[in-house]
Amino acid sequence: MPAQQKRIIFCLAGVFSFACALGTAAAIGTQLWIRGTILCQTGALLVNATGQELEKFIGEIQYGLFYGERVRQCGLGGRPFQFSFFPDLLKIIPASIHVSVILFCTVLIVFALLGTGFFMYNAFGSPYETLHGPVGLYLWTFIACSCGCLILILFSSEVKIHHLSEKIANFKEGSFTFKTHSEQFADSFWIILGCSLVHFMNALLIRFAGFEFPFSKSKDSATTTGAVDLMY
C-alpha cells in the first residue's frame, strides 16, 4: 500500500481512538448508564392496585458509576432522592465489581490515548518495528478493546445478576419494598460498546494498511519451513 494511504489510515485510526477516549471520559461522569422504573410493591399490595392505579406506585430511577437519582412513588406523589455510590452504597452493592468497572474505564482511556499517540507517530514518523510500530499498535488496540468488553460484561452482571437497581431502590427504605419494574441500558453504556467496536475496527485498519497480525506466519515462511522439513 502506498505511504500516503497508510498515513491517511493511521490518522483516521488515531482520530477514532482519541474520540473513544473522550467518549469514555464523558461516560464515566454521567448518570446515564441505567434508566428504569421501580414499583412500590408494598403500597400496591395494600390497596390491591391494578391497571392505571398501578401507575401511581411506579417511580423512576437512573444512575451511573458514581451517583444517580430515583423518584419514589407510593401513591402520594413523586419524591426525588439523590444518592452517591461512594461511600453511601458500598455496603449494599457488589463493590469489587463496581470498582473494577471504574478501573477498566480508566485503563480504557489511558490506552485509547496511548493508541492515538502511536497511530500519529506511525503516520508521520519512522517507527521502530517493535512496540513503536505495528506490534505496538496491535497491542494498545487489543488492550483497549478488551477493557471495553470487560466493562460491558462486569456492569451487565452487576445490574442483571446482582440486581443493582433493586438494591439502590430499597436503600434507606424501612417499611416499603421496591421491585424493578423495567430497566434498560442508557447512553453511556452504549458509548462504551461503540468504543469497543471502534477499537476492533482500528485493528482491522492496521491489517488493511498491510501489517500482519502479531505471531502470524507468512505464507513464504511456512513454505520455506515445509521445504526444510521435507529435506530431513
Accessible surface in RSA format (square Angstrom, percent):
REM  Atomic radii and reference values for relative SASA: ProtOr
REM  Chains: A
REM  Algorithm: Lee & Richards
REM  Probe-radius: 1.40
REM  Slices: 20
REM RES _ NUM      All-atoms   Total-Side   Main-Chain    Non-polar    All polar
REM                ABS   REL    ABS   REL    ABS   REL    ABS   REL    ABS   REL
RES MET A   1    86.90  45.0  21.28  14.1  65.62 156.2  31.84  27.1  55.06  72.9
RES PRO A   2    81.35  59.3  69.05  62.9  12.29  44.7  80.81  66.7   0.53   3.3
RES ALA A   3    79.50  73.1  65.65 101.3  13.85  31.5  67.95  95.7  11.55  30.6
RES GLN A   4   112.31  62.8 108.14  79.0   4.17   9.9  49.69 105.8  62.62  47.5
RES GLN A   5    90.36  50.5  89.30  65.3   1.06   2.5  25.75  54.8  64.61  49.0
RES LYS A   6    58.24  28.4  58.24  35.7   0.00   0.0  17.11  15.4  41.13  43.8
RES ARG A   7    99.32  41.7  97.72  49.8   1.60   3.8  13.96  19.1  85.36  51.7
RES ILE A   8    91.03  51.8  88.91  66.2   2.12   5.1  90.97  65.5   0.07   0.2
RES ILE A   9    15.84   9.0  15.84  11.8   0.00   0.0  15.84  11.4   0.00   0.0
RES PHE A  10     6.14   3.1   6.14   3.8   0.00   0.0   6.14   3.7   0.00   0.0
RES CYS A  11    30.71  23.2  30.62  34.1   0.10   0.2  18.66  47.3  12.05  13.0
RES LEU A  12    85.03  47.4  84.76  60.6   0.27   0.7  84.98  59.7   0.05   0.1
RES ALA A  13     0.18   0.2   0.18   0.3   0.00   0.0   0.18   0.3   0.00   0.0
RES GLY A  14     0.00   0.0   0.00   N/A   0.00   0.0   0.00   0.0   0.00   0.0
RES VAL A  15    81.76  53.8  79.86  72.3   1.90   4.6  81.40  70.7   0.36   1.0
RES PHE A  16    67.62  33.8  66.39  41.1   1.23   3.2  67.25  40.8   0.37   1.1
RES SER A  17     1.78   1.5   1.78   2.4   0.00   0.0   0.22   0.5   1.57   2.2
RES PHE A  18    89.83  44.9  89.83  55.6   0.00   0.0  89.83  54.5   0.00   0.0
RES ALA A  19    56.06  51.5  45.83  70.7  10.23  23.3  48.92  68.9   7.14  18.9
RES CYS A  20     6.31   4.8   4.33   4.8   1.97   4.6   1.83   4.6   4.47   4.8
RES ALA A  21     2.25   2.1   1.33   2.1   0.91   2.1   1.66   2.3   0.59   1.6
RES LEU A  22   102.01  56.8  97.65  69.9   4.36  11.0  98.10  68.9   3.92  10.5
RES GLY A  23    18.67  23.0   0.00   N/A  18.67  23.0  18.20  49.9   0.48   1.1
RES THR A  24     0.02   0.0   0.02   0.0   0.00   0.0   0.00   0.0   0.02   0.0
RES ALA A  25    50.55  46.5  35.91  55.4  14.63  33.3  37.49  52.8  13.05  34.6
RES ALA A  26    60.91  56.0  46.77  72.2  14.15  32.2  58.65  82.6   2.26   6.0
RES ALA A  27     0.82   0.8   0.00   0.0   0.82   1.9   0.82   1.2   0.00   0.0
RES ILE A  28    24.43  13.9  23.87  17.8   0.55   1.3  23.87  17.2   0.55   1.5
RES GLY A  29    42.64  52.6   0.00   N/A  42.64  52.6  30.25  83.0  12.39  27.8
RES THR A  30    42.09  29.9  38.91  39.5   3.17   7.6  41.65  55.9   0.44   0.7
RES GLN A  31    34.35  19.2  33.47  24.5   0.87   2.1   9.07  19.3  25.28  19.2
RES LEU A  32    50.47  28.1  50.47  36.1   0.00   0.0  50.47  35.4   0.00   0.0
RES TRP A  33     0.00   0.0   0.00   0.0   0.00   0.0   0.00   0.0   0.00   0.0
RES ILE A  34     0.71   0.4   0.71   0.5   0.00   0.0   0.71   0.5   0.00   0.0
RES ARG A  35    93.67  39.3  93.67  47.7   0.00   0.0  34.14  46.7  59.53  36.1
RES GLY A  36     6.57   8.1   0.00   N/A   6.57   8.1   1.25   3.4   5.32  11.9
RES THR A  37    34.66  24.7  34.61  35.1   0.06   0.1  34.47  46.3   0.19   0.3
RES ILE A  38     0.39   0.2   0.05   0.0   0.34   0.8   0.05   0.0   0.34   0.9
RES LEU A  39    30.78  17.1  30.78  22.0   0.00   0.0  30.78  21.6   0.00   0.0
RES CYS A  40     0.02   0.0   0.00   0.0   0.02   0.1   0.00   0.0   0.02   0.0
RES GLN A  41    60.83  34.0  60.76  44.4   0.07   0.2   6.66  14.2  54.17  41.1
RES THR A  42    37.20  26.5  32.83  33.3   4.37  10.4  30.73  41.3   6.46   9.8
RES GLY A  43     5.42   6.7   0.00   N/A   5.42   6.7   5.15  14.1   0.27   0.6
RES ALA A  44     8.47   7.8   6.76  10.4   1.71   3.9   6.98   9.8   1.48   3.9
RES LEU A  45   132.17  73.6 113.11  80.9  19.06  47.9 113.76  79.9  18.41  49.5
RES LEU A  46   140.00  78.0 106.58  76.2  33.42  84.0 109.63  77.0  30.37  81.7
RES VAL A  47    90.91  59.8  65.68  59.5  25.24  60.8  73.44  63.8  17.47  47.4
RES ASN A  48   119.22  82.2 109.90 106.2   9.32  22.4  26.83  64.6  92.40  89.3
RES ALA A  49    10.66   9.8   0.02   0.0  10.64  24.2   0.02   0.0  10.64  28.2
RES THR A  50    93.85  66.7  87.52  88.7   6.33  15.1  59.95  80.5  33.90  51.2
RES GLY A  51    60.35  74.4   0.00   N/A  60.35  74.4  44.54 122.2  15.80  35.4
RES GLN A  52   156.05  87.3 144.28 105.4  11.77  28.0  47.44 101.0 108.61  82.4
RES GLU A  53    96.27  55.3  95.26  72.1   1.01   2.4  35.85  69.3  60.42  49.3
RES LEU A  54    47.01  26.2  47.01  33.6   0.00   0.0  47.01  33.0   0.00   0.0
RES GLU A  55   119.22  68.4 107.60  81.4  11.61  27.7  34.37  66.5  84.85  69.3
RES LYS A  56   130.92  63.9 123.90  76.0   7.02  16.7  75.49  67.9  55.43  59.0
RES PHE A  57    15.30   7.7  15.24   9.4   0.06   0.2  15.24   9.2   0.06   0.2
RES ILE A  58    36.81  20.9  25.77  19.2  11.05  26.6  25.77  18.6  11.05  30.0
RES GLY A  59     1.94   2.4   0.00   N/A   1.94   2.4   0.91   2.5   1.04   2.3
RES GLU A  60   110.85  63.6 110.57  83.7   0.28   0.7  29.56  57.2  81.29  66.4
RES ILE A  61     5.21   3.0   0.92   0.7   4.29  10.3   2.80   2.0   2.42   6.6
RES GLN A  62    47.17  26.4  47.14  34.5   0.02   0.1  12.27  26.1  34.90  26.5
RES TYR A  63     0.00   0.0   0.00   0.0   0.00   0.0   0.00   0.0   0.00   0.0
RES GLY A  64     0.01   0.0   0.00   N/A   0.01   0.0   0.00   0.0   0.01   0.0
RES LEU A  65     0.00   0.0   0.00   0.0   0.00   0.0   0.00   0.0   0.00   0.0
RES PHE A  66    71.14  35.6  69.92  43.3   1.21   3.2  69.92  42.4   1.21   3.5
RES TYR A  67    96.28  45.0  96.28  54.8   0.00   0.0  70.23  52.8  26.05  32.1
RES GLY A  68     1.65   2.0   0.00   N/A   1.65   2.0   0.00   0.0   1.65   3.7
RES GLU A  69    48.76  28.0  47.01  35.6   1.75   4.2   5.78  11.2  42.98  35.1
RES ARG A  70     5.50   2.3   5.09   2.6   0.41   1.0   0.41   0.6   5.09   3.1
RES VAL A  71    38.24  25.2  38.24  34.6   0.00   0.0  38.24  33.2   0.00   0.0
RES ARG A  72    43.24  18.2  42.35  21.6   0.88   2.1  14.99  20.5  28.25  17.1
RES GLN A  73    44.03  24.6  43.44  31.7   0.59   1.4   0.68   1.4  43.35  32.9
RES CYS A  74    20.36  15.4   7.06   7.9  13.30  31.3   7.06  17.9  13.30  14.3
RES GLY A  75    31.11  38.4   0.00   N/A  31.11  38.4   7.68  21.1  23.43  52.5
RES LEU A  76   150.10  83.6 118.34  84.7  31.76  79.8 125.77  88.3  24.33  65.5
RES GLY A  77    41.48  51.1   0.00   N/A  41.48  51.1  32.94  90.4   8.54  19.1
RES GLY A  78    39.07  48.2   0.00   N/A  39.07  48.2   7.40  20.3  31.67  70.9
RES ARG A  79   132.98  55.8 131.61  67.1   1.37   3.3  46.00  62.9  86.98  52.7
RES PRO A  80    96.23  70.1  73.26  66.8  22.98  83.5  73.54  60.7  22.70 141.1
RES PHE A  81    67.36  33.7  63.81  39.5   3.55   9.2  67.35  40.8   0.01   0.0
RES GLN A  82   138.05  77.2 117.81  86.1  20.23  48.2  33.60  71.5 104.44  79.2
RES PHE A  83     9.43   4.7   0.83   0.5   8.60  22.4   6.61   4.0   2.82   8.1
RES SER A  84    38.56  32.6  38.10  50.9   0.46   1.0  25.61  54.5  12.95  18.1
RES PHE A  85     0.00   0.0   0.00   0.0   0.00   0.0   0.00   0.0   0.00   0.0
RES PHE A  86    70.43  35.2  56.64  35.1  13.79  35.9  56.72  34.4  13.71  39.2
RES PRO A  87   105.30  76.7  96.13  87.6   9.17  33.3  96.13  79.4   9.17  57.0
RES ASP A  88    66.64  46.7  49.53  49.3  17.11  40.5   9.16  21.6  57.48  57.3
RES LEU A  89     0.00   0.0   0.00   0.0   0.00   0.0   0.00   0.0   0.00   0.0
RES LEU A  90    60.23  33.5  51.17  36.6   9.06  22.8  51.30  36.0   8.93  24.0
RES LYS A  91   198.82  97.0 160.80  98.7  38.03  90.5 110.38  99.4  88.44  94.2
RES ILE A  92    63.37  36.1  49.77  37.1  13.60  32.8  57.63  41.5   5.74  15.6
RES ILE A  93    11.38   6.5   0.00   0.0  11.38  27.4   1.27   0.9  10.11  27.4
RES PRO A  94    21.88  15.9   9.28   8.5  12.60  45.8  21.47  17.7   0.41   2.6
RES ALA A  95    34.31  31.5  30.26  46.7   4.05   9.2  30.32  42.7   3.99  10.6
RES SER A  96    86.30  72.9  72.29  96.5  14.01  32.3  57.26 121.9  29.05  40.7
RES ILE A  97    33.18  18.9  31.57  23.5   1.61   3.9  33.15  23.9   0.03   0.1
RES HIS A  98     0.00   0.0   0.00   0.0   0.00   0.0   0.00   0.0   0.00   0.0
RES VAL A  99    73.17  48.1  72.94  66.0   0.23   0.5  72.94  63.4   0.23   0.6
RES SER A 100    34.53  29.2  33.67  44.9   0.86   2.0   5.71  12.2  28.82  40.4
RES VAL A 101     0.00   0.0   0.00   0.0   0.00   0.0   0.00   0.0   0.00   0.0
RES ILE A 102    27.86  15.9  27.86  20.8   0.00   0.0  27.86  20.1   0.00   0.0
RES LEU A 103   104.25  58.1 101.19  72.4   3.06   7.7 104.16  73.2   0.09   0.2
RES PHE A 104    53.50  26.8  53.50  33.1   0.00   0.0  53.50  32.4   0.00   0.0
RES CYS A 105     0.00   0.0   0.00   0.0   0.00   0.0   0.00   0.0   0.00   0.0
RES THR A 106    66.25  47.1  65.94  66.9   0.30   0.7  50.50  67.8  15.75  23.8
RES VAL A 107    39.87  26.2  38.86  35.2   1.01   2.4  39.87  34.6   0.00   0.0
RES LEU A 108     0.27   0.2   0.27   0.2   0.00   0.0   0.27   0.2   0.00   0.0
RES ILE A 109    32.03  18.2  32.03  23.9   0.00   0.0  32.03  23.1   0.00   0.0
RES VAL A 110    81.80  53.8  78.57  71.1   3.23   7.8  80.14  69.6   1.66   4.5
RES PHE A 111    43.80  21.9  42.73  26.5   1.07   2.8  42.73  25.9   1.07   3.1
RES ALA A 112     0.43   0.4   0.10   0.1   0.34   0.8   0.43   0.6   0.00   0.0
RES LEU A 113    81.83  45.6  73.42  52.5   8.41  21.1  73.73  51.8   8.09  21.8
RES LEU A 114    64.28  35.8  58.29  41.7   5.99  15.1  63.42  44.5   0.85   2.3
RES GLY A 115     3.49   4.3   0.00   N/A   3.49   4.3   3.49   9.6   0.00   0.0
RES THR A 116    18.92  13.5  18.92  19.2   0.00   0.0  18.92  25.4   0.00   0.0
RES GLY A 117    41.13  50.7   0.00   N/A  41.13  50.7  35.63  97.8   5.49  12.3
RES PHE A 118    38.74  19.4  38.14  23.6   0.60   1.6  38.74  23.5   0.00   0.0
RES PHE A 119     1.53   0.8   1.53   0.9   0.00   0.0   1.53   0.9   0.00   0.0
RES MET A 120    61.03  31.6  59.28  39.2   1.75   4.2  54.99  46.8   6.04   8.0
RES TYR A 121    87.45  40.8  80.35  45.7   7.10  18.5  65.09  48.9  22.36  27.6
RES ASN A 122    15.38  10.6   2.28   2.2  13.10  31.5   0.33   0.8  15.05  14.5
RES ALA A 123     6.13   5.6   0.00   0.0   6.13  13.9   0.40   0.6   5.73  15.2
RES PHE A 124   132.37  66.2 100.71  62.4  31.66  82.4 102.28  62.0  30.09  86.1
RES GLY A 125    34.12  42.1   0.00   N/A  34.12  42.1  18.01  49.4  16.11  36.1
RES SER A 126   104.14  88.0  79.93 106.7  24.21  55.8  46.56  99.1  57.58  80.7
RES PRO A 127    39.74  29.0  23.29  21.2  16.45  59.8  23.34  19.3  16.40 101.9
RES TYR A 128   143.67  67.1 138.23  78.6   5.44  14.2  95.12  71.5  48.56  59.9
RES GLU A 129   136.32  78.3 124.40  94.1  11.93  28.4  64.90 125.5  71.42  58.3
RES THR A 130    88.31  62.8  84.58  85.7   3.73   8.9  77.02 103.5  11.29  17.1
RES LEU A 131    84.13  46.9  84.08  60.2   0.04   0.1  84.08  59.1   0.04   0.1
RES HIS A 132    72.71  39.7  72.71  50.5   0.00   0.0  45.80  47.2  26.91  31.3
RES GLY A 133     0.00   0.0   0.00   N/A   0.00   0.0   0.00   0.0   0.00   0.0
RES PRO A 134    14.13  10.3  14.13  12.9   0.00   0.0  14.13  11.7   0.00   0.0
RES VAL A 135    66.23  43.6  65.61  59.4   0.62   1.5  65.73  57.1   0.50   1.4
RES GLY A 136     0.00   0.0   0.00   N/A   0.00   0.0   0.00   0.0   0.00   0.0
RES LEU A 137     0.53   0.3   0.03   0.0   0.50   1.3   0.43   0.3   0.10   0.3
RES TYR A 138    14.97   7.0  12.59   7.2   2.38   6.2  12.81   9.6   2.16   2.7
RES LEU A 139    66.50  37.0  62.28  44.6   4.23  10.6  66.45  46.7   0.05   0.1
RES TRP A 140    29.84  12.0  29.41  14.2   0.43   1.0  29.64  15.8   0.20   0.3
RES THR A 141     5.31   3.8   2.68   2.7   2.63   6.3   3.63   4.9   1.68   2.5
RES PHE A 142   139.07  69.6 134.60  83.4   4.47  11.6 139.07  84.3   0.00   0.0
RES ILE A 143    44.45  25.3  43.27  32.2   1.18   2.8  44.43  32.0   0.02   0.0
RES ALA A 144     0.43   0.4   0.43   0.7   0.00   0.0   0.43   0.6   0.00   0.0
RES CYS A 145    23.07  17.5  23.07  25.7   0.00   0.0   4.66  11.8  18.41  19.9
RES SER A 146    37.11  31.4  31.49  42.0   5.62  13.0  29.09  62.0   8.01  11.2
RES CYS A 147     6.86   5.2   6.86   7.7   0.00   0.0   0.00   0.0   6.86   7.4
RES GLY A 148     0.00   0.0   0.00   N/A   0.00   0.0   0.00   0.0   0.00   0.0
RES CYS A 149    53.83  40.7  52.65  58.7   1.18   2.8  17.52  44.4  36.31  39.2
RES LEU A 150    70.12  39.0  70.12  50.2   0.00   0.0  70.12  49.2   0.00   0.0
RES ILE A 151     0.01   0.0   0.01   0.0   0.00   0.0   0.01   0.0   0.00   0.0
RES LEU A 152    23.36  13.0  22.76  16.3   0.60   1.5  23.04  16.2   0.32   0.9
RES ILE A 153   110.30  62.8 104.89  78.1   5.41  13.0 109.12  78.6   1.18   3.2
RES LEU A 154    41.22  23.0  41.22  29.5   0.00   0.0  41.22  28.9   0.00   0.0
RES PHE A 155     0.00   0.0   0.00   0.0   0.00   0.0   0.00   0.0   0.00   0.0
RES SER A 156    30.50  25.8  29.91  39.9   0.59   1.4  22.83  48.6   7.68  10.8
RES SER A 157    23.78  20.1  20.40  27.2   3.37   7.8  20.62  43.9   3.15   4.4
RES GLU A 158     0.00   0.0   0.00   0.0   0.00   0.0   0.00   0.0   0.00   0.0
RES VAL A 159     1.01   0.7   0.00   0.0   1.01   2.4   0.00   0.0   1.01   2.7
RES LYS A 160    95.55  46.6  81.72  50.1  13.83  32.9  60.97  54.9  34.57  36.8
RES ILE A 161   121.41  69.1 105.51  78.6  15.90  38.3 110.18  79.3  11.23  30.5
RES HIS A 162    63.79  34.9  59.03  41.0   4.76  12.2  38.99  40.2  24.80  28.9
RES HIS A 163   105.28  57.5 101.85  70.8   3.44   8.8  68.05  70.1  37.23  43.3
RES LEU A 164     0.00   0.0   0.00   0.0   0.00   0.0   0.00   0.0   0.00   0.0
RES SER A 165     1.51   1.3   1.47   2.0   0.05   0.1   1.47   3.1   0.05   0.1
RES GLU A 166    43.73  25.1  43.47  32.9   0.25   0.6   5.07   9.8  38.66  31.6
RES LYS A 167    73.23  35.7  65.79  40.4   7.44  17.7  47.82  43.0  25.42  27.1
RES ILE A 168     0.68   0.4   0.57   0.4   0.11   0.3   0.57   0.4   0.11   0.3
RES ALA A 169     0.03   0.0   0.03   0.0   0.00   0.0   0.03   0.0   0.00   0.0
RES ASN A 170    49.01  33.8  37.35  36.1  11.66  28.1  24.43  58.8  24.58  23.8
RES PHE A 171    24.25  12.1  20.60  12.8   3.65   9.5  24.25  14.7   0.00   0.0
RES LYS A 172   158.17  77.2 111.86  68.6  46.31 110.3  79.87  71.9  78.30  83.4
RES GLU A 173    35.35  20.3  12.29   9.3  23.06  54.9   1.59   3.1  33.76  27.6
RES GLY A 174    81.61 100.6   0.00   N/A  81.61 100.6  42.64 117.0  38.97  87.3
RES SER A 175    92.85  78.5  65.05  86.8  27.81  64.1  56.72 120.8  36.13  50.6
RES PHE A 176    61.29  30.7  56.60  35.1   4.70  12.2  56.75  34.4   4.54  13.0
RES THR A 177    60.41  43.0  60.05  60.9   0.36   0.9  29.18  39.2  31.23  47.2
RES PHE A 178     1.03   0.5   0.48   0.3   0.55   1.4   0.48   0.3   0.55   1.6
RES LYS A 179    83.92  40.9  83.92  51.5   0.00   0.0  36.59  32.9  47.33  50.4
RES THR A 180    42.97  30.6  20.10  20.4  22.87  54.5  17.32  23.3  25.65  38.8
RES HIS A 181    95.25  52.1  66.45  46.2  28.79  73.7  50.08  51.6  45.17  52.6
RES SER A 182    47.92  40.5  39.46  52.7   8.46  19.5  37.94  80.8   9.98  14.0
RES GLU A 183    38.70  22.2  19.77  15.0  18.93  45.1   6.28  12.2  32.42  26.5
RES GLN A 184    97.99  54.8  93.79  68.5   4.20  10.0  52.00 110.7  45.99  34.9
RES PHE A 185    40.03  20.0  29.60  18.3  10.44  27.2  29.60  17.9  10.44  29.9
RES ALA A 186     4.57   4.2   0.02   0.0   4.55  10.4   4.57   6.4   0.00   0.0
RES ASP A 187    75.08  52.6  72.38  72.0   2.70   6.4  20.10  47.3  54.97  54.8
RES SER A 188     2.25   1.9   2.25   3.0   0.00   0.0   0.00   0.0   2.25   3.2
RES PHE A 189    12.32   6.2  12.32   7.6   0.00   0.0  12.32   7.5   0.00   0.0
RES TRP A 190   129.46  52.0 121.66  58.9   7.80  18.3 111.20  59.3  18.26  29.6
RES ILE A 191    67.07  38.2  60.05  44.7   7.02  16.9  65.80  47.4   1.27   3.4
RES ILE A 192     0.00   0.0   0.00   0.0   0.00   0.0   0.00   0.0   0.00   0.0
RES LEU A 193    59.60  33.2  59.60  42.6   0.00   0.0  59.60  41.9   0.00   0.0
RES GLY A 194    28.06  34.6   0.00   N/A  28.06  34.6  27.58  75.7   0.48   1.1
RES CYS A 195     7.42   5.6   6.10   6.8   1.31   3.1   0.43   1.1   6.99   7.5
RES SER A 196     5.11   4.3   4.33   5.8   0.77   1.8   4.60   9.8   0.51   0.7
RES LEU A 197   109.89  61.2 106.31  76.1   3.58   9.0 106.87  75.1   3.02   8.1
RES VAL A 198    39.88  26.2  38.92  35.2   0.96   2.3  39.87  34.6   0.01   0.0
RES HIS A 199     2.98   1.6   2.98   2.1   0.00   0.0   0.96   1.0   2.02   2.4
RES PHE A 200   115.94  58.0 114.36  70.8   1.58   4.1 115.94  70.3   0.00   0.0
RES MET A 201    74.15  38.4  73.97  49.0   0.18   0.4  33.32  28.3  40.83  54.1
RES ASN A 202     0.33   0.2   0.33   0.3   0.00   0.0   0.00   0.0   0.33   0.3
RES ALA A 203    20.39  18.7  20.39  31.5   0.00   0.0  20.39  28.7   0.00   0.0
RES LEU A 204    87.46  48.7  83.73  59.9   3.73   9.4  84.15  59.1   3.31   8.9
RES LEU A 205    36.31  20.2  36.20  25.9   0.11   0.3  36.31  25.5   0.00   0.0
RES ILE A 206     0.35   0.2   0.29   0.2   0.06   0.2   0.34   0.2   0.02   0.0
RES ARG A 207    84.88  35.6  83.45  42.5   1.43   3.4  21.23  29.0  63.65  38.6
RES PHE A 208   136.13  68.1 121.23  75.1  14.90  38.8 128.86  78.1   7.27  20.8
RES ALA A 209     0.00   0.0   0.00   0.0   0.00   0.0   0.00   0.0   0.00   0.0
RES GLY A 210    50.24  62.0   0.00   N/A  50.24  62.0  22.45  61.6  27.79  62.2
RES PHE A 211    48.65  24.3  46.47  28.8   2.18   5.7  48.65  29.5   0.00   0.0
RES GLU A 212    92.09  52.9  78.51  59.4  13.59  32.4  35.99  69.6  56.10  45.8
RES PHE A 213    87.15  43.6  84.24  52.2   2.92   7.6  84.24  51.1   2.92   8.3
RES PRO A 214    45.90  33.5  25.54  23.3  20.37  74.0  34.46  28.5  11.44  71.1
RES PHE A 215   211.49 105.8 163.73 101.4  47.76 124.3 179.00 108.5  32.50  93.0
RES SER A 216    53.72  45.4  27.99  37.4  25.73  59.3  35.28  75.1  18.43  25.8
RES LYS A 217   175.59  85.7 142.25  87.3  33.34  79.4  93.66  84.3  81.93  87.3
RES SER A 218    52.79  44.6  44.49  59.4   8.29  19.1  36.29  77.3  16.50  23.1
RES LYS A 219   179.06  87.4 172.13 105.6   6.93  16.5 118.35 106.5  60.71  64.7
RES ASP A 220   113.98  79.8 110.65 110.1   3.33   7.9  32.82  77.3  81.15  80.9
RES SER A 221    48.10  40.6  40.30  53.8   7.79  17.9  45.64  97.2   2.46   3.4
RES ALA A 222    56.14  51.6  42.53  65.6  13.61  31.0  47.72  67.2   8.43  22.3
RES THR A 223    99.06  70.5  88.79  90.0  10.27  24.5  73.56  98.8  25.50  38.5
RES THR A 224    83.23  59.2  79.43  80.5   3.80   9.1  58.73  78.9  24.50  37.0
RES THR A 225    76.23  54.2  72.67  73.7   3.55   8.5  52.64  70.7  23.58  35.7
RES GLY A 226    31.46  38.8   0.00   N/A  31.46  38.8  30.10  82.6   1.35   3.0
RES ALA A 227    51.56  47.4  46.51  71.8   5.05  11.5  48.79  68.7   2.77   7.3
RES VAL A 228    67.31  44.3  67.31  60.9   0.00   0.0  67.31  58.5   0.00   0.0
RES ASP A 229    94.36  66.1  79.06  78.7  15.30  36.2  29.62  69.7  64.74  64.6
RES LEU A 230   160.22  89.2 131.29  93.9  28.93  72.7 134.50  94.5  25.72  69.2
RES MET A 231   155.15  80.3 115.90  76.7  39.26  93.5 100.80  85.7  54.35  72.0
RES TYR A 232   212.03  99.0 148.50  84.5  63.53 165.3 124.02  93.2  88.01 108.5
END  Absolute sums over single chains surface
CHAIN  1 A    12604.4      10675.7       1928.7       8674.4       3930.0
END  Absolute sums over all chains
TOTAL         12604.4      10675.7       1928.7       8674.4       3930.0
